[in-house]
Structures are given as structure tokens and as C-alpha cells.
Amino acid sequence: MGDSVTWMAPFKGLFILWLSFQFGMLVCGGRNKLDYSFLETSPIVTGAQPVGVCYGMLGNNLPPPNEAVDLLKRNNIHRIRLYAPNDAVIQALKGSNIELILGANEIQRLASDPGAARDWVNHYVLNNRDVRFRYIVVGNEVSMNEWPFVLPAMRNIYSVIESAGLQNQIKVSTAIYSAVLTDTYPPSRSVFRPEYLQFLQPIVGFLAEKRAPLLANLYPYFSYINDPTNIRPEYALFTAPSVTVQDGQFGYQNLFDALVDCVYVALEKVGGSSVEVVVTETGWPSAGDFASSTENAQTYLNRLVQHVNGGTPRRPGRPIEAYIFAIFDENAKYGPESERHWGIFYPSKQPKYQLGFTNSEP
């Protein structure tokens, strides 16, 4: 979904259609005009929170990075994800106390050349000690031909991080999405697809050894829009009044929890029961199709923020670290119209709606 994989947009719809079939049995059963009088001067976020945002940059009308970072600080947003290194953004983050997830996308070069990995870490990380790096993400929803290089690149980057004594502060991982899973209904049946298993099993072993999380981009929105007959909107939007899917002892009242637990189940089946799942992308667009509206986006995101501290049925009470896609609408993204309406802010820095993070910690 993020900047580094926008080329996958035409294919992602095909996958989501497949995913909707997988989740098709997960059932029990207009855009509001908003008051923007509070606009840029009032925070859209109230309180402190562990929920972060994704900083996509595919727009020709976006504010400069220093203004974007100031906007985050005014709105009590303490974590962001950046899909690729950007010196201006990194400079703007210095001294901000905002934690950064940074993408590393030259996977083959970083895998084949330890010197290139050393130079990358030195330039973007070690030379910026007053930036709070949280994770280095080696690849985002990578294509099949890149998978053989992901773990070697992770190891090379980790080696440099470890040599600097930062291995407990900065974790190295990769970001997957639901296409790597199969047999996902009910969640207890979920497994990694065979074609990915040869790569993911050793990656999971690495993550368990280094006490690093697996990063996953998870979108109930896509499942719903591709199968609205079988997936009820309230199940996708966190508004179902009761358990919708019973999976043995685990009851699911929303699709987000089911998606997260599918990843946990697949991890457990390859020896990764100790590996945490961090949701590095989730969100809901505000325009572009029958399901996209400011009302639905606000409902999903507020319910998400209220929900994450409670964990999932398989990980109750264990807060879910999650990142909202995205900070701004991006007018240069291609694909369906909804692709250009994921921001919680307009490029003018005006917020689309109020978000409350009062139940979370920084």
C-alpha cells in the first residue's frame, strides 16, 4: 500500500478478491458534512498514544517535511513510518522525540554487499543519533523475486546496528501483507503460503532470535469492498454489536482482530510464537467508492485507536502497535480514486476529522 509498492496496486485488488473469499464466511449477519472550524490550529488527536502514522510522499502539493513534523508534534503523534530514506524528513525529525520506522528498499544491493549495508546504516542512522529510530524495514510487501534477498539484507543491516551497540534499541524486520497467508478461515487454520514459507520460516527464526517483531500491513477495508455481500460493514468498521465469528474458544467481533490473529497463528506454526506482530499499515479512505467516506474513515480510525490496547482474542491484554495510513492525501498515487484519499490530513494541513487517542501511551 505504501510508496515503495504502489506498482502493485493493480494486482492487489486481485489478491483482495481472493482474501475476501477466504474471509467470506466471517459473517453473522453518505458522507457527512463536517465542521472544519477547528482546522489546523487544534489537534485532531487528543492525549498521548502508541498509534503512529505512515508518511507517504506521492503528492505534488504536500507541505515541506519540517511543516509536516511540526503538524505531528502539535497533534501528539509520536511514531511515524517513512517508506524510504529522505534526508529532509530525517533532518526535520531531529530532536522531535518522534520515533521513526525507516524503509530500506535496495534489497539486492544490501544483501550482496555488506559494505553497502554499512554505508546505508552509517549515512541514515548512525549519522543521525538525535533521531529516534525504532525499526529498519527491509522491503515492503516484496515481490517473489526479491524474497531470496530479504534475510541476507536484514542480517547485513543488523550486523552494523549490532556493531554500533544499538541492537536493543533499533530492530530490523520486513513488512508483509495478507497475500503471504492461506487457509485463513477460521484464523486458527491460517498458514504461510507454501511458496513463501521457504523464505519466511528462516526470517521468523531470525526475528525470534533477535527479539524483533514481524511487520504486517492489514486492511479490513479491502476485504469489505471486494465482498460486501458476505462481509458486513460493521464487522469491518469495529461496530459489530457482538461476536461475529467463533473460532473454538476465540470469538471475533471485528475483522481487524481476525487478520492480526491469522498472522499470529501462522507464526506459531513455524516456531515463531514469541514474535510480536506490529501492524505497520491500516486505514480507511475518505472518498472514492461506495464504502469510502469521512464518516467511515473516522469511525474505523477512532475505533481502532480505542481497540488496540485490548489486544486480540489470541493475545488479550497485549497492546497492538499500529500505524495509520496515511498522514496526507497523496494526489500522485495511481489506481482507483480511493487511493488518493487515505490521509487523516489534507495537504493544506487541515484535518478531515477528530481522532481521539486518549486510551493510549506514548
C-alpha positions as CSV (number, residue, x, y, z in Angstrom):
1,M,0.0,0.0,0.0
2,G,2.9,2.4,0.8
3,D,5.0,4.4,-1.6
4,S,7.5,1.6,-2.3
5,V,4.9,-0.8,-3.6
6,T,2.5,1.4,-5.5
7,W,3.3,-0.5,-8.6
8,M,1.4,-3.5,-7.0
9,A,-1.9,-1.6,-6.8
10,P,-3.5,-3.3,-9.9
11,F,-2.5,-6.7,-8.6
12,K,-3.5,-6.1,-5.0
13,G,-7.2,-5.9,-6.0
14,L,-7.0,-9.4,-7.3
15,F,-5.4,-10.6,-4.1
16,I,-8.0,-8.9,-2.0
17,L,-10.8,-10.5,-4.0
18,W,-9.2,-13.8,-3.1
19,L,-8.8,-12.7,0.5
20,S,-12.5,-11.8,0.6
21,F,-13.4,-15.3,-0.4
22,Q,-11.2,-16.6,2.4
23,F,-13.0,-14.3,4.9
24,G,-16.3,-14.6,3.1
25,M,-17.7,-16.8,5.9
26,L,-16.8,-14.2,8.5
27,V,-20.4,-13.0,8.8
28,C,-23.3,-13.2,11.2
29,G,-25.2,-11.1,9.5
30,G,-23.4,9.0,2.7
31,R,-20.7,11.2,3.6
32,N,-21.5,13.6,6.4
33,K,-20.7,17.3,6.1
34,L,-18.1,18.1,8.8
35,D,-17.4,21.3,10.7
36,Y,-13.8,22.3,9.9
37,S,-13.8,25.4,12.1
38,F,-11.1,23.9,14.3
39,L,-8.8,23.2,11.3
40,E,-5.0,23.3,11.7
41,T,-4.9,25.2,15.0
42,S,-6.5,22.5,17.1
43,P,-5.1,18.9,17.4
44,I,-7.1,16.2,15.7
45,V,-5.5,13.9,18.3
46,T,-6.3,14.1,22.0
47,G,-4.0,12.6,24.6
48,A,-0.8,10.5,24.1
49,Q,-0.8,7.4,22.0
50,P,1.3,4.5,20.6
51,V,-0.6,4.5,17.4
52,G,1.6,6.0,14.7
53,V,1.1,7.2,11.1
54,C,2.6,6.4,7.7
55,Y,4.3,9.3,5.9
56,G,3.6,8.7,2.2
57,M,5.1,11.3,-0.1
58,L,3.4,10.7,-3.5
59,G,1.9,14.1,-3.9
60,N,2.9,17.3,-5.7
61,N,1.1,19.6,-3.2
62,L,2.4,18.2,0.2
63,P,3.8,20.5,2.8
64,P,7.6,20.5,3.3
65,P,8.9,18.0,5.8
66,N,9.6,20.5,8.6
67,E,5.9,21.6,8.5
68,A,4.7,18.0,8.4
69,V,6.8,17.2,11.5
70,D,5.5,20.3,13.3
71,L,2.0,19.1,12.5
72,L,2.7,15.7,14.0
73,K,4.1,17.3,17.2
74,R,1.1,19.6,17.6
75,N,-1.2,16.6,17.3
76,N,0.6,14.4,19.8
77,I,1.7,11.8,17.1
78,H,4.8,10.2,18.4
79,R,5.6,7.5,15.8
80,I,5.8,7.6,12.0
81,R,6.7,5.2,9.2
82,L,8.8,6.5,6.3
83,Y,8.9,4.2,3.3
84,A,12.3,5.2,2.0
85,P,15.1,7.4,3.4
86,N,14.5,11.1,2.9
87,D,17.2,13.4,4.2
88,A,14.8,16.4,4.7
89,V,12.4,14.3,6.7
90,I,15.2,12.8,8.8
91,Q,16.6,16.3,9.5
92,A,13.1,17.6,10.5
93,L,12.8,14.7,13.0
94,K,16.0,15.6,14.8
95,G,15.2,16.4,18.5
96,S,11.5,15.9,17.9
97,N,11.2,12.8,20.1
98,I,9.2,11.2,17.3
99,E,10.1,7.5,16.8
100,L,10.8,6.5,13.2
101,I,10.3,3.3,11.2
102,L,12.6,3.6,8.2
103,G,12.4,1.6,5.0
104,A,15.4,0.1,3.3
105,N,14.4,-0.9,-0.3
106,E,17.6,-1.5,-2.2
107,I,17.3,-5.1,-1.0
108,Q,19.5,-6.9,-3.5
109,R,22.4,-4.4,-3.1
110,L,22.1,-4.5,0.7
111,A,22.0,-8.3,0.7
112,S,25.0,-8.8,-1.6
113,D,27.3,-6.1,-0.3
114,P,28.0,-5.8,3.4
115,G,29.8,-2.6,2.7
116,A,26.7,-1.1,1.1
117,A,24.7,-2.1,4.2
118,R,27.4,-0.4,6.4
119,D,27.3,2.8,4.3
120,W,23.4,2.8,4.4
121,V,23.3,2.5,8.2
122,N,26.1,5.0,8.7
123,H,24.5,7.6,6.5
124,Y,20.9,7.4,7.5
125,V,21.1,6.1,11.1
126,L,24.4,6.5,12.8
127,N,24.9,10.0,11.5
128,N,21.6,11.0,12.9
129,R,21.8,9.9,16.6
130,D,19.3,12.5,17.7
131,V,16.6,10.8,15.7
132,R,14.7,8.0,17.5
133,F,14.9,5.1,15.1
134,R,12.6,2.3,16.1
135,Y,12.7,-0.3,13.2
136,I,14.5,-0.7,9.9
137,V,12.1,-2.3,7.4
138,V,13.9,-4.3,4.8
139,G,11.4,-4.4,2.0
140,N,7.6,-3.7,2.0
141,E,5.3,-6.4,0.5
142,V,8.2,-7.5,-1.7
143,S,7.7,-9.4,-4.9
144,M,8.6,-13.0,-5.2
145,N,11.9,-12.4,-7.0
146,E,13.1,-10.3,-4.1
147,W,12.3,-12.7,-1.3
148,P,15.7,-14.6,-1.5
149,F,17.5,-11.3,-0.7
150,V,15.4,-10.2,2.3
151,L,17.0,-12.2,5.0
152,P,20.6,-11.6,3.8
153,A,19.9,-7.9,3.7
154,M,18.4,-8.0,7.2
155,R,21.4,-9.8,8.5
156,N,23.8,-7.3,7.0
157,I,21.9,-4.3,8.3
158,Y,21.6,-5.9,11.8
159,S,25.3,-6.6,11.9
160,V,26.1,-2.9,11.5
161,I,23.4,-2.0,14.1
162,E,24.9,-4.5,16.5
163,S,28.4,-3.3,16.0
164,A,27.2,0.2,17.0
165,G,25.6,-1.3,20.2
166,L,22.1,-0.3,19.1
167,Q,20.6,-3.8,18.6
168,N,18.3,-3.4,21.6
169,Q,17.1,0.0,20.5
170,I,16.7,-0.5,16.8
171,K,15.1,-3.7,15.5
172,V,15.4,-5.0,11.9
173,S,12.4,-6.6,10.2
174,T,10.4,-6.8,7.0
175,A,6.8,-5.9,6.2
176,I,4.4,-8.5,4.8
177,Y,0.7,-8.4,3.8
178,S,-2.1,-10.9,3.9
179,A,-1.2,-12.4,0.5
180,V,1.5,-14.5,2.2
181,L,-1.2,-16.3,4.1
182,T,-3.6,-19.0,3.1
183,D,-6.4,-21.1,4.6
184,T,-7.4,-18.1,6.8
185,Y,-10.9,-19.1,7.8
186,P,-11.2,-19.5,10.6
187,P,-8.0,-17.8,11.9
188,S,-6.8,-21.0,13.6
189,R,-6.3,-22.6,10.2
190,S,-4.0,-19.8,8.9
191,V,-0.6,-20.8,7.5
192,F,2.0,-19.1,5.4
193,R,1.6,-20.0,1.7
194,P,4.0,-22.7,0.6
195,E,5.8,-20.5,-2.0
196,Y,6.6,-18.0,0.7
197,L,7.4,-20.5,3.5
198,Q,10.9,-21.2,2.4
199,F,11.8,-17.6,2.9
200,L,9.6,-16.7,5.8
201,Q,10.5,-19.6,8.1
202,P,14.2,-18.5,8.4
203,I,13.1,-14.9,8.7
204,V,10.8,-15.8,11.6
205,G,13.7,-17.6,13.2
206,F,15.9,-14.5,12.8
207,L,13.2,-12.3,14.3
208,A,12.7,-14.7,17.3
209,E,16.4,-14.8,17.9
210,K,16.8,-11.0,17.8
211,R,13.5,-10.3,19.6
212,A,12.2,-8.3,16.7
213,P,8.6,-8.1,15.5
214,L,7.1,-9.2,12.2
215,L,5.6,-6.2,10.5
216,A,2.3,-6.6,8.7
217,N,0.0,-4.3,6.5
218,L,-3.6,-5.3,7.3
219,Y,-6.7,-3.7,5.8
220,P,-10.3,-4.7,6.7
221,Y,-11.4,-2.1,4.1
222,F,-10.1,-4.0,1.1
223,S,-11.7,-7.3,2.3
224,Y,-15.1,-5.5,2.7
225,I,-15.2,-3.6,-0.6
226,N,-14.4,-6.7,-2.6
227,D,-17.1,-8.8,-0.8
228,P,-19.7,-6.6,0.7
229,T,-22.4,-9.3,0.3
230,N,-20.7,-11.6,2.8
231,I,-18.7,-9.2,4.9
232,R,-20.9,-6.8,6.9
233,P,-19.7,-3.2,7.2
234,E,-20.0,-3.2,11.0
235,Y,-17.6,-6.2,11.2
236,A,-15.0,-4.2,9.1
237,L,-15.6,-1.0,11.0
238,F,-15.4,-2.2,14.6
239,T,-19.1,-1.6,15.2
240,A,-20.5,-5.1,15.3
241,P,-22.6,-5.4,18.5
242,S,-21.5,-8.9,19.3
243,V,-19.1,-11.8,18.4
244,T,-19.4,-12.4,14.6
245,V,-17.1,-15.4,14.2
246,Q,-16.5,-18.1,16.8
247,D,-13.2,-20.0,16.3
248,G,-13.0,-22.5,19.1
249,Q,-12.5,-20.7,22.3
250,F,-11.8,-17.4,20.5
251,G,-14.6,-15.0,19.5
252,Y,-14.1,-12.3,16.9
253,Q,-16.2,-9.1,16.9
254,N,-14.1,-7.4,14.2
255,L,-12.2,-8.3,11.1
256,F,-9.0,-6.4,12.2
257,D,-8.5,-8.9,15.1
258,A,-9.1,-11.8,12.8
259,L,-6.4,-10.5,10.4
260,V,-3.9,-9.9,13.2
261,D,-4.6,-13.4,14.7
262,C,-4.1,-15.0,11.3
263,V,-0.6,-13.7,11.3
264,Y,0.0,-14.9,14.9
265,V,-1.3,-18.4,14.1
266,A,0.9,-18.7,11.0
267,L,3.9,-17.5,13.1
268,E,3.2,-20.2,15.8
269,K,3.1,-22.9,13.2
270,V,6.7,-22.1,12.1
271,G,8.1,-21.7,15.6
272,G,7.5,-18.0,16.0
273,S,5.2,-18.0,19.0
274,S,7.4,-15.4,20.7
275,V,7.4,-13.0,17.7
276,E,5.2,-9.9,18.1
277,V,3.0,-8.6,15.2
278,V,3.2,-4.9,14.5
279,V,0.5,-3.5,12.1
280,T,2.6,-1.2,10.0
281,E,-0.3,-0.1,7.8
282,T,-4.1,0.1,8.3
283,G,-6.7,2.7,7.5
284,W,-9.8,3.6,5.6
285,P,-10.1,6.1,2.7
286,S,-12.5,9.1,3.0
287,A,-13.7,9.2,-0.7
288,G,-13.5,7.2,-3.9
289,D,-16.0,4.3,-3.7
290,F,-19.3,3.2,-2.1
291,A,-17.5,2.3,1.3
292,S,-15.3,5.4,1.4
293,S,-16.5,8.4,3.4
294,T,-15.3,10.7,6.1
295,E,-17.8,9.1,8.4
296,N,-16.5,5.6,7.8
297,A,-12.9,6.7,8.0
298,Q,-13.4,8.5,11.3
299,T,-15.4,5.5,12.7
300,Y,-12.7,3.0,11.7
301,L,-9.8,5.0,12.9
302,N,-11.3,6.1,16.2
303,R,-12.5,2.5,17.0
304,L,-9.0,1.2,16.0
305,V,-7.3,3.6,18.5
306,Q,-9.8,2.7,21.2
307,H,-9.3,-1.0,20.5
308,V,-5.6,-1.6,20.2
309,N,-4.8,-1.5,23.9
310,G,-7.0,-4.5,24.5
311,G,-5.1,-6.9,22.2
312,T,-6.7,-9.6,20.1
313,P,-8.6,-12.8,21.1
314,R,-5.3,-14.8,20.9
315,R,-3.3,-12.0,22.6
316,P,-5.7,-10.5,25.1
317,G,-4.4,-7.5,27.0
318,R,-1.3,-7.2,24.9
319,P,-1.4,-3.8,23.1
320,I,-1.2,-3.8,19.3
321,E,1.3,-1.4,17.9
322,A,-0.4,0.0,14.8
323,Y,0.3,2.7,12.1
324,I,-2.5,4.6,10.3
325,F,-2.1,5.0,6.6
326,A,-1.5,7.9,6.0
327,I,-0.7,11.4,7.2
328,F,-1.8,13.2,3.9
329,D,-3.9,12.6,0.9
330,E,-1.5,11.8,-2.0
331,N,-2.7,13.1,-5.4
332,A,0.1,11.4,-7.4
333,K,-0.9,7.9,-6.5
334,Y,-2.4,5.9,-9.3
335,G,-5.1,3.3,-9.2
336,P,-8.7,3.7,-8.1
337,E,-9.8,7.1,-6.9
338,S,-9.8,6.0,-3.3
339,E,-6.0,5.6,-3.4
340,R,-5.8,9.4,-3.3
341,H,-7.9,9.8,-0.2
342,W,-6.2,7.9,2.7
343,G,-4.9,10.9,4.6
344,I,-6.0,12.0,8.0
345,F,-5.0,15.5,6.9
346,Y,-5.5,17.3,3.6
347,P,-2.2,18.6,2.0
348,S,-3.3,22.0,3.3
349,K,-2.7,20.5,6.8
350,Q,-6.4,20.8,7.6
351,P,-7.7,17.7,9.5
352,K,-10.5,15.7,8.0
353,Y,-12.0,14.7,11.3
354,Q,-11.3,14.5,15.0
355,L,-9.3,11.5,16.3
356,G,-9.0,10.6,19.9
357,F,-6.0,8.7,21.3
358,T,-7.0,9.2,25.0
359,N,-6.6,5.5,25.9
360,S,-3.0,5.1,24.8
361,E,0.5,5.8,25.9
362,P,3.4,7.4,24.0
